[in-house]
Amino acid sequence: MVKEVGMSIKSAAMAITAVKKHKVPRTTLNDWILADHPPAFLPPLGRPTEISKEVEQKLVKVLKLCAAYQYPMRKSDLQVKI
């Protein structure tokens, strides 16, 4: 409702509460809406990834192909492929 209709977060929380008969705090709704757009000034959390997105996608492709042929893969098989 907030994104599609342009309703305020407070109004949307009250409307959901009225229809669903469950109290939805506006702060919770606000957190869900802001989750799509984290602030740009925050650095990424966690450790940097070991492999790039391209390598990861290639690895997924190999695993799916092996699964289609019912070829079991061990950890050591993957290490050789990379």
C-alpha positions as CSV (number, residue, x, y, z in Angstrom):
1,M,0.0,0.0,0.0
2,V,2.8,2.4,0.8
3,K,4.7,1.7,-2.4
4,E,1.8,1.2,-4.8
5,V,-0.8,3.6,-3.5
6,G,1.5,6.2,-1.8
7,M,-0.2,5.7,1.6
8,S,1.7,6.8,4.6
9,I,3.3,4.2,6.8
10,K,1.2,5.0,9.8
11,S,-2.1,4.8,7.7
12,A,-1.0,1.6,6.1
13,A,-0.2,0.1,9.5
14,M,-3.7,1.1,10.8
15,A,-5.4,-0.3,7.7
16,I,-3.6,-3.6,8.0
17,T,-4.5,-3.8,11.7
18,A,-8.2,-3.1,10.8
19,V,-8.4,-5.7,8.0
20,K,-6.2,-8.5,9.5
21,K,-7.2,-8.0,13.1
22,H,-3.5,-8.2,14.0
23,K,-1.7,-5.2,15.3
24,V,1.1,-4.2,13.0
25,P,3.5,-1.7,14.6
26,R,4.3,1.1,12.2
27,T,8.0,0.7,13.1
28,T,7.9,-2.9,11.9
29,L,6.3,-1.8,8.6
30,N,8.9,1.0,8.3
31,D,11.7,-1.6,8.7
32,W,10.3,-3.8,6.0
33,I,10.0,-0.9,3.6
34,L,13.5,0.4,4.2
35,A,14.9,-3.1,3.9
36,D,14.6,-2.7,0.1
37,H,16.8,0.4,0.1
38,P,19.5,0.4,2.8
39,P,21.2,3.7,3.4
40,A,24.0,4.3,0.9
41,F,26.4,5.7,3.5
42,L,26.6,2.4,5.4
43,P,29.5,0.1,4.4
44,P,28.8,-3.5,3.5
45,L,28.8,-5.8,6.6
46,G,30.7,-9.0,6.9
47,R,33.8,-10.3,5.3
48,P,34.5,-9.8,1.6
49,T,33.5,-12.8,-0.6
50,E,36.2,-15.2,-1.7
51,I,34.9,-15.6,-5.3
52,S,33.3,-13.1,-7.6
53,K,29.7,-13.3,-8.7
54,E,30.7,-14.5,-12.1
55,V,32.7,-17.4,-10.7
56,E,29.9,-18.2,-8.4
57,Q,27.4,-18.3,-11.3
58,K,29.7,-20.6,-13.3
59,L,30.0,-22.9,-10.3
60,V,26.2,-23.1,-9.9
61,K,25.9,-23.9,-13.6
62,V,28.4,-26.8,-13.3
63,L,26.6,-28.1,-10.2
64,K,23.2,-28.0,-11.9
65,L,24.6,-29.7,-15.0
66,C,26.2,-32.5,-12.8
67,A,22.9,-32.9,-11.0
68,A,21.0,-33.2,-14.3
69,Y,23.3,-36.1,-15.2
70,Q,23.1,-37.5,-11.7
71,Y,26.8,-37.2,-11.3
72,P,27.7,-36.9,-7.6
73,M,30.2,-34.2,-6.7
74,R,32.5,-34.2,-3.7
75,K,34.2,-31.1,-2.2
76,S,37.5,-32.1,-3.7
77,D,35.8,-32.3,-7.2
78,L,34.7,-28.7,-6.8
79,Q,38.1,-27.5,-5.7
80,V,39.7,-29.0,-8.8
81,K,37.0,-27.4,-11.1
82,I,37.7,-23.9,-9.7
